[in-house]
Amino acid sequence: MKLTKFIDRALLVLTWLFAGLTIAVLAYIIFHIVINGVPHLRLSLFEIRHTSANVSMLPSIVSTLFMVILTLIFAVPLGIFTSIFLVEYMKKGSRFVNVVRSAAELLSGIPSIVYGLFGLLFFVEFLGLGLSLLSGSLTLSIMILPLVIRTTEEALKSVPDGYREGSFALGAGKLRTIFVIILPSAIPGIFAGVILAVGRIIGESAALIFTAGTFAQIPDNILQSVRTLAVHMWVLSGEGHHINEAYATAVALLAVIFLINALSTLAAKKIFSIA
């Protein structure tokens, strides 16, 4: 009995220790970026047109937002409907479900550079889309699809079966039950997965270098090459002449991530309260 209590306390101490270590590392990274980046923020970094003199990040900010929106348009509906099919229409323990889950886990473990090479060969070369916003968003859609599927699936599973049974008892059909009863209850979990997906989209660079290119201008259409904030920071740091501007871009990248996460969380709360 004493040994069990000792093990429980030791595990609790280790949990708090590693949680504190994680927070400390995150705080150090943010502090390092802010200290080195904020002093180098200037108005020229937010000019509409990018030049070699001002190395403006504004076109990259706009391109990043376009990339996020377009990628979510492709990936989120497909991921949600796939999860609905697996959870609501397939039998539990089905081999097909196990195969899909295994494939999703395999896809989630593939390095982003491999996705970039696939996007280069398929979307850029084979389909002839070129280095473009569309090629990059399609590639990222495949990258985040396993994340959306798994989080949505867990959110749907967390809805009590009593909700389904009660809806069926009142005469509602399968489809009405899913869209009126189950999905509104699963919205917080679904949005959590979407927020994680947004963070991965914003921070991705390797795959986009091969598919979206590095053209640092606000795109006129989805077939034009773009440069996201992460790629912009990589280009500046790689040149070696704009390290300070790269740190300033990192500050903007953090700000965009925090802003999108805050807005997504607020939207999830509003939608859930309405539902």
C-alpha positions as CSV (number, residue, x, y, z in Angstrom):
1,M,0.0,0.0,0.0
2,K,2.8,2.4,0.9
3,L,4.6,1.5,-2.3
4,T,1.5,2.3,-4.3
5,K,1.2,5.7,-2.7
6,F,4.9,6.4,-3.3
7,I,4.6,5.5,-7.0
8,D,1.5,7.7,-7.3
9,R,3.2,10.6,-5.7
10,A,6.4,10.1,-7.8
11,L,4.3,10.0,-11.0
12,L,2.5,13.1,-9.9
13,V,5.8,14.9,-9.3
14,L,7.2,13.8,-12.7
15,T,4.0,15.0,-14.4
16,W,4.3,18.4,-12.8
17,L,8.0,18.5,-13.5
18,F,7.7,17.8,-17.2
19,A,4.7,20.0,-17.5
20,G,6.7,22.9,-16.0
21,L,9.7,22.0,-18.2
22,T,7.5,22.2,-21.3
23,I,6.1,25.6,-20.3
24,A,9.6,26.8,-19.5
25,V,10.9,25.8,-22.9
26,L,7.9,27.4,-24.6
27,A,8.3,30.6,-22.6
28,Y,12.0,30.8,-23.4
29,I,11.4,30.4,-27.2
30,I,8.7,33.1,-27.1
31,F,10.9,35.4,-25.0
32,H,13.9,34.9,-27.3
33,I,11.9,35.6,-30.4
34,V,10.2,38.7,-28.9
35,I,13.4,40.2,-27.5
36,N,15.3,39.7,-30.8
37,G,12.4,40.6,-33.1
38,V,10.3,43.4,-31.6
39,P,13.2,46.0,-31.7
40,H,13.5,45.4,-35.5
41,L,9.8,45.8,-36.3
42,R,9.4,48.9,-38.6
43,L,6.8,50.3,-40.9
44,S,8.7,49.3,-44.0
45,L,8.2,45.7,-43.1
46,F,4.4,46.2,-43.7
47,E,4.5,47.9,-47.1
48,I,2.2,46.5,-49.7
49,R,4.9,45.7,-52.2
50,H,7.9,43.6,-51.3
51,T,11.3,44.7,-52.5
52,S,14.9,43.7,-51.7
53,A,15.3,46.9,-49.8
54,N,12.2,46.8,-47.5
55,V,11.8,42.9,-47.4
56,S,8.1,43.6,-46.5
57,M,6.3,40.8,-44.8
58,L,2.8,42.1,-45.5
59,P,2.4,40.1,-48.8
60,S,3.4,37.0,-46.9
61,I,0.9,37.7,-44.2
62,V,-1.9,38.0,-46.7
63,S,-0.7,34.9,-48.6
64,T,-0.6,33.0,-45.3
65,L,-4.3,33.9,-44.6
66,F,-5.3,32.9,-48.1
67,M,-3.4,29.6,-47.7
68,V,-5.2,28.9,-44.4
69,I,-8.6,29.6,-45.8
70,L,-8.2,27.7,-49.0
71,T,-6.7,24.7,-47.2
72,L,-9.4,24.5,-44.7
73,I,-12.0,24.7,-47.4
74,F,-10.5,21.6,-49.0
75,A,-9.7,19.5,-45.9
76,V,-12.3,20.3,-43.2
77,P,-15.5,19.2,-45.0
78,L,-13.8,16.0,-46.4
79,G,-12.3,15.2,-42.9
80,I,-15.6,15.8,-41.1
81,F,-17.7,13.7,-43.6
82,T,-15.1,10.9,-43.5
83,S,-15.3,10.8,-39.7
84,I,-19.1,10.8,-39.8
85,F,-19.1,7.9,-42.2
86,L,-16.6,5.9,-40.0
87,V,-18.4,6.6,-36.7
88,E,-22.1,6.8,-37.6
89,Y,-22.4,4.4,-40.6
90,M,-19.8,1.8,-40.1
91,K,-19.9,-1.0,-37.6
92,K,-17.6,-0.8,-34.6
93,G,-14.5,-2.9,-35.1
94,S,-15.0,-3.1,-38.9
95,R,-11.9,-4.0,-40.9
96,F,-12.5,-1.1,-43.2
97,V,-12.5,1.4,-40.3
98,N,-9.3,-0.1,-39.0
99,V,-7.6,0.2,-42.4
100,V,-8.7,3.9,-42.7
101,R,-7.4,4.6,-39.2
102,S,-4.1,2.9,-39.9
103,A,-3.8,4.9,-43.1
104,A,-4.5,8.2,-41.3
105,E,-1.9,7.4,-38.7
106,L,0.6,6.5,-41.4
107,L,-0.1,9.8,-43.2
108,S,0.3,11.8,-40.1
109,G,3.7,10.4,-39.5
110,I,5.1,11.2,-43.0
111,P,7.6,14.1,-43.0
112,S,6.4,17.3,-44.6
113,I,9.3,17.3,-47.1
114,V,7.8,14.1,-48.6
115,Y,4.5,15.8,-49.0
116,G,6.3,18.6,-50.7
117,L,7.9,16.3,-53.2
118,F,4.6,14.5,-53.8
119,G,2.9,17.9,-54.4
120,L,5.7,18.9,-56.7
121,L,5.3,15.8,-58.8
122,F,1.5,15.5,-58.8
123,F,-0.1,18.9,-58.4
124,V,2.7,21.1,-59.9
125,E,4.0,18.8,-62.7
126,F,1.4,16.2,-63.5
127,L,-1.8,18.4,-63.1
128,G,0.1,21.4,-64.5
129,L,-1.0,23.7,-61.6
130,G,2.6,25.1,-61.3
131,L,4.0,26.7,-58.2
132,S,0.8,28.3,-56.9
133,L,-1.4,28.9,-54.0
134,L,-3.7,26.1,-55.2
135,S,-0.9,23.6,-55.4
136,G,0.3,24.5,-51.9
137,S,-3.2,24.4,-50.4
138,L,-4.0,21.0,-51.9
139,T,-0.7,19.6,-50.6
140,L,-1.4,21.0,-47.1
141,S,-4.9,19.6,-47.3
142,I,-3.5,16.1,-47.6
143,M,-1.2,16.8,-44.7
144,I,-3.8,18.0,-42.2
145,L,-6.5,15.6,-43.3
146,P,-5.5,12.8,-40.9
147,L,-5.5,15.3,-38.0
148,V,-9.0,16.5,-38.9
149,I,-10.3,13.0,-39.3
150,R,-8.9,11.7,-36.0
151,T,-10.0,14.7,-33.9
152,T,-13.5,14.8,-35.4
153,E,-13.8,11.0,-34.9
154,E,-13.0,11.3,-31.2
155,A,-15.4,14.3,-30.9
156,L,-18.2,12.2,-32.4
157,K,-17.4,9.3,-30.2
158,S,-17.6,11.5,-27.1
159,V,-21.3,12.3,-27.8
160,P,-23.3,9.9,-25.6
161,D,-25.3,7.2,-27.3
162,G,-28.3,8.4,-25.4
163,Y,-28.5,11.4,-27.6
164,R,-28.8,9.2,-30.7
165,E,-31.3,6.9,-29.1
166,G,-33.4,9.8,-27.9
167,S,-33.5,11.3,-31.3
168,F,-34.4,8.0,-33.0
169,A,-37.1,7.5,-30.4
170,L,-38.7,10.9,-31.3
171,G,-38.9,9.8,-34.9
172,A,-35.8,11.6,-36.3
173,G,-33.9,9.9,-39.1
174,K,-30.2,9.1,-39.3
175,L,-29.2,12.2,-41.2
176,R,-31.3,14.6,-39.1
177,T,-29.9,13.1,-35.9
178,I,-26.3,13.6,-37.2
179,F,-26.7,17.2,-38.2
180,V,-29.1,18.4,-35.6
181,I,-28.1,16.4,-32.5
182,I,-24.6,14.9,-32.9
183,L,-22.6,17.5,-34.8
184,P,-23.6,20.5,-32.6
185,S,-22.6,18.5,-29.5
186,A,-19.2,17.6,-31.1
187,I,-18.4,21.2,-32.3
188,P,-15.8,22.0,-29.5
189,G,-13.8,18.9,-30.3
190,I,-14.0,19.5,-34.0
191,F,-12.9,23.1,-33.6
192,A,-10.0,21.9,-31.4
193,G,-8.7,19.8,-34.4
194,V,-9.2,22.7,-36.8
195,I,-7.2,25.0,-34.6
196,L,-4.4,22.5,-34.5
197,A,-4.6,22.2,-38.3
198,V,-4.4,25.9,-38.6
199,G,-1.2,26.0,-36.6
200,R,0.4,23.4,-38.8
201,I,-0.6,25.3,-41.9
202,I,0.8,28.6,-40.7
203,G,4.1,27.0,-39.5
204,E,4.7,24.8,-42.6
205,S,7.5,25.7,-44.9
206,A,9.2,22.6,-46.4
207,A,6.2,21.4,-48.3
208,L,5.3,24.9,-49.6
209,I,8.7,25.7,-51.0
210,F,8.2,22.9,-53.5
211,T,4.5,23.6,-54.2
212,A,3.7,27.2,-53.6
213,G,7.0,28.8,-54.4
214,T,8.6,31.9,-52.9
215,F,7.1,34.8,-54.9
216,A,6.7,37.6,-52.3
217,Q,3.7,39.5,-53.7
218,I,0.0,39.5,-52.9
219,P,-1.5,36.9,-55.2
220,D,-4.1,38.0,-57.8
221,N,-5.5,34.5,-58.2
222,I,-5.0,31.0,-56.8
223,L,-2.7,29.9,-59.6
224,Q,-0.1,32.5,-58.7
225,S,3.0,31.6,-56.7
226,V,3.0,32.9,-53.1
227,R,5.3,33.1,-50.1
228,T,3.9,32.4,-46.7
229,L,5.3,33.8,-43.5
230,A,7.2,30.7,-42.6
231,V,8.8,30.5,-46.0
232,H,9.5,34.3,-45.9
233,M,11.3,33.8,-42.6
234,W,13.3,30.8,-44.0
235,V,14.3,32.9,-47.1
236,L,15.5,35.8,-45.0
237,S,17.5,33.7,-42.6
238,G,19.0,31.7,-45.4
239,E,20.2,34.8,-47.2
240,G,22.2,35.8,-44.1
241,H,21.7,39.6,-44.7
242,H,18.3,40.0,-43.0
243,I,18.6,38.0,-39.7
244,N,17.0,40.9,-37.8
245,E,14.1,41.0,-40.2
246,A,13.8,37.2,-39.9
247,Y,13.3,37.6,-36.1
248,A,10.7,40.4,-36.8
249,T,8.9,38.0,-39.1
250,A,8.9,35.3,-36.4
251,V,7.2,37.8,-34.1
252,A,4.6,38.5,-36.7
253,L,4.2,34.7,-37.2
254,L,3.6,34.2,-33.5
255,A,1.1,37.1,-33.5
256,V,-0.9,35.6,-36.4
257,I,-1.0,32.2,-34.8
258,F,-2.2,33.6,-31.4
259,L,-4.8,35.8,-33.2
260,I,-6.2,33.0,-35.3
261,N,-6.3,30.6,-32.3
262,A,-8.1,33.2,-30.3
263,L,-10.7,33.9,-33.0
264,S,-11.2,30.2,-33.6
265,T,-11.8,29.6,-29.9
266,L,-14.2,32.5,-29.7
267,A,-16.1,31.3,-32.7
268,A,-16.3,27.8,-31.3
269,K,-17.8,29.1,-28.1
270,K,-20.3,31.3,-30.0
271,I,-21.4,28.5,-32.2
272,F,-21.6,26.0,-29.4
273,S,-23.7,28.4,-27.3
274,I,-26.1,29.0,-30.2
275,A,-26.3,25.2,-30.9
